[in-house]
Amino acid sequence: MADNTVVSRMEIVDKSANPAPLGLVGFGMTTILLNIHNAGFYPLNSMIMGMGIAVGGIAQVIAGILESKKNNTFGTTAFTLYGFFWISLVITWTFPALGVADSSSAFAMGFYLLLWGIFTFGMFIGTLKINRALQVVFLSLTVLFLLLAIGDFSGSHLIKRIAGFEGIFCGFSALYAAIAQVLNEVYKKEVMPIGVV
């Protein structure tokens, strides 16, 4: 007797939007605003902290979660962790003021920033298979974390100020990558080059 069993397969097609621009904007704008402070143009203030929690933090975490739906391990790891970086940074600033914990020493913050720099360099290696725009973002972010760490370890205000200007560049590179992805998708052609590998 012949087996007439029919096996059917259903393929789910993901038609959800690309979450990367959301994460890149969240990272880019917050990085620019913090590093204008680091460059010495205004003091640390509630605007930076608000952006750090809402845009740098929550928006990036949302982008990271959405990247997991896209089966993008790189995007999930990067956006989720950098989102929580911003939230943790704001916590280090606010907990002492609230009496929850002692202020972190510059030496301790140097190690905090150094570890983020090491992680970022590892992520930069991943961008070598993605596109040139992200390579610029992650390489400049690696340099930023290392400069900030050196600034904290050495107590050098000059290095911190240099880091501020480098961080402004880093933030704008992320903003460029975000806008490029949006416009290239909207116009269905390369309006702003990102250098796909």
C-alpha positions as CSV (number, residue, x, y, z in Angstrom):
1,M,0.0,0.0,0.0
2,A,1.5,3.4,-1.0
3,D,2.1,6.1,1.5
4,N,0.3,9.2,0.3
5,T,1.3,11.4,3.2
6,V,1.8,15.0,2.2
7,V,4.3,17.0,4.1
8,S,3.8,20.8,4.0
9,R,6.2,23.4,5.2
10,M,5.3,26.9,6.2
11,E,8.0,29.5,5.9
12,I,7.6,32.6,8.0
13,V,8.9,35.7,6.2
14,D,10.0,38.6,8.5
15,K,8.7,41.8,7.0
16,S,9.4,44.0,10.1
17,A,11.4,47.2,9.8
18,N,15.1,47.4,10.2
19,P,15.8,48.4,13.8
20,A,19.4,49.4,13.3
21,P,18.7,53.1,12.5
22,L,16.8,53.4,15.8
23,G,19.7,52.0,17.7
24,L,22.3,54.1,15.8
25,V,20.4,57.3,16.3
26,G,20.0,56.5,20.0
27,F,23.7,55.9,20.4
28,G,24.8,58.7,18.1
29,M,22.8,61.6,19.5
30,T,23.5,60.7,23.1
31,T,27.2,60.3,22.3
32,I,27.4,63.7,20.7
33,L,25.7,65.5,23.6
34,L,27.8,63.8,26.3
35,N,31.0,64.5,24.4
36,I,30.2,68.2,23.8
37,H,30.3,68.2,27.7
38,N,33.6,66.2,27.7
39,A,35.0,68.8,25.2
40,G,34.3,71.4,27.8
41,F,31.4,73.4,26.3
42,Y,28.9,72.8,29.1
43,P,28.7,70.9,32.5
44,L,27.1,67.5,33.0
45,N,23.4,68.2,33.3
46,S,19.9,66.7,33.3
47,M,19.6,66.9,29.5
48,I,22.5,64.5,29.1
49,M,21.1,62.2,31.8
50,G,17.6,62.2,30.2
51,M,19.0,61.4,26.8
52,G,21.2,58.7,28.4
53,I,18.3,56.9,30.0
54,A,15.6,57.4,27.3
55,V,17.4,57.6,23.9
56,G,20.8,56.2,24.5
57,G,19.4,53.6,26.9
58,I,15.8,52.5,26.4
59,A,15.7,53.2,22.6
60,Q,18.9,51.2,22.0
61,V,17.7,48.3,24.2
62,I,14.4,48.2,22.1
63,A,16.5,48.2,18.9
64,G,18.6,45.3,20.3
65,I,15.5,43.3,21.2
66,L,14.1,43.9,17.7
67,E,17.5,42.8,16.2
68,S,17.0,39.4,17.8
69,K,13.8,38.9,15.8
70,K,15.9,39.6,12.7
71,N,18.3,36.8,13.9
72,N,21.1,39.4,14.1
73,T,23.4,38.4,16.9
74,F,25.7,41.4,16.3
75,G,22.9,43.9,16.4
76,T,21.3,42.3,19.4
77,T,24.5,42.3,21.3
78,A,25.6,45.8,20.3
79,F,22.4,47.7,20.8
80,T,21.3,45.9,24.0
81,L,24.6,46.2,25.7
82,Y,25.3,49.8,24.7
83,G,21.8,50.7,25.7
84,F,22.5,49.3,29.2
85,F,25.9,51.0,29.1
86,W,24.1,54.4,29.0
87,I,21.7,53.4,31.7
88,S,24.5,52.1,33.9
89,L,26.5,55.4,33.3
90,V,23.6,57.5,34.4
91,I,23.2,55.3,37.5
92,T,26.9,55.9,38.4
93,W,26.2,59.6,38.3
94,T,22.9,59.6,40.2
95,F,23.2,56.9,42.9
96,P,25.8,59.0,44.9
97,A,23.5,62.0,44.7
98,L,20.6,59.9,46.0
99,G,22.7,58.5,48.8
100,V,22.4,54.9,47.4
101,A,26.2,54.4,46.8
102,D,29.5,56.2,47.1
103,S,30.9,58.0,44.1
104,S,33.2,55.9,41.9
105,S,36.8,57.1,41.9
106,A,38.4,58.2,38.6
107,F,40.6,55.0,38.9
108,A,37.5,52.8,39.1
109,M,35.9,54.6,36.2
110,G,39.1,54.1,34.2
111,F,38.6,50.3,34.5
112,Y,34.9,50.7,33.6
113,L,35.8,52.5,30.4
114,L,38.7,50.3,29.6
115,L,36.5,47.2,29.7
116,W,34.0,48.8,27.4
117,G,36.9,49.7,25.1
118,I,38.0,46.1,25.0
119,F,34.5,44.9,24.2
120,T,34.1,47.6,21.6
121,F,37.3,46.5,19.9
122,G,36.0,43.0,19.7
123,M,32.8,44.3,18.1
124,F,34.9,46.4,15.7
125,I,36.4,43.1,14.4
126,G,32.9,42.0,13.6
127,T,32.2,45.1,11.5
128,L,34.9,44.1,9.1
129,K,32.3,41.7,7.6
130,I,29.5,44.3,7.6
131,N,30.1,47.8,6.2
132,R,32.5,50.7,6.2
133,A,30.1,53.0,8.0
134,L,29.9,50.7,11.0
135,Q,33.7,50.2,10.9
136,V,34.1,53.9,11.4
137,V,31.6,53.9,14.3
138,F,33.1,51.0,16.2
139,L,36.8,52.0,15.6
140,S,36.2,55.6,16.7
141,L,34.2,54.3,19.7
142,T,37.1,52.0,20.7
143,V,39.4,55.0,20.5
144,L,36.9,57.1,22.6
145,F,36.7,54.5,25.4
146,L,40.5,54.2,25.5
147,L,41.0,58.0,25.6
148,L,38.4,58.4,28.3
149,A,40.0,55.5,30.3
150,I,43.5,57.1,30.0
151,G,42.0,60.4,31.0
152,D,40.6,58.9,34.2
153,F,43.7,56.9,35.0
154,S,46.0,59.9,34.4
155,G,43.7,62.7,35.7
156,S,44.5,64.6,32.5
157,H,41.8,67.1,31.6
158,L,43.5,67.6,28.2
159,I,43.1,63.9,27.3
160,K,39.4,64.1,28.4
161,R,38.9,67.2,26.2
162,I,40.5,65.5,23.2
163,A,38.3,62.5,23.9
164,G,35.3,64.9,23.8
165,F,36.1,66.0,20.3
166,E,36.8,62.5,19.1
167,G,33.5,61.4,20.7
168,I,31.6,64.1,18.8
169,F,33.0,62.6,15.6
170,C,32.1,59.1,16.8
171,G,28.5,60.2,17.5
172,F,28.1,61.9,14.1
173,S,29.5,58.8,12.4
174,A,26.7,56.7,14.0
175,L,24.1,59.4,13.1
176,Y,25.3,59.3,9.5
177,A,25.1,55.5,9.4
178,A,21.5,55.7,10.7
179,I,20.3,58.3,8.3
180,A,22.0,56.5,5.4
181,Q,20.2,53.3,6.1
182,V,16.8,55.1,6.3
183,L,17.3,57.1,3.2
184,N,18.8,54.3,1.2
185,E,15.8,52.1,2.1
186,V,13.2,54.9,1.4
187,Y,14.7,55.8,-2.0
188,K,15.6,52.1,-2.8
189,K,19.1,53.2,-4.0
190,E,22.3,54.3,-2.4
191,V,21.6,58.0,-1.5
192,M,24.3,58.0,1.2
193,P,27.1,55.4,0.8
194,I,27.8,53.0,3.7
195,G,30.5,51.0,2.0
196,V,29.0,47.5,2.0
197,V,31.7,44.9,2.3
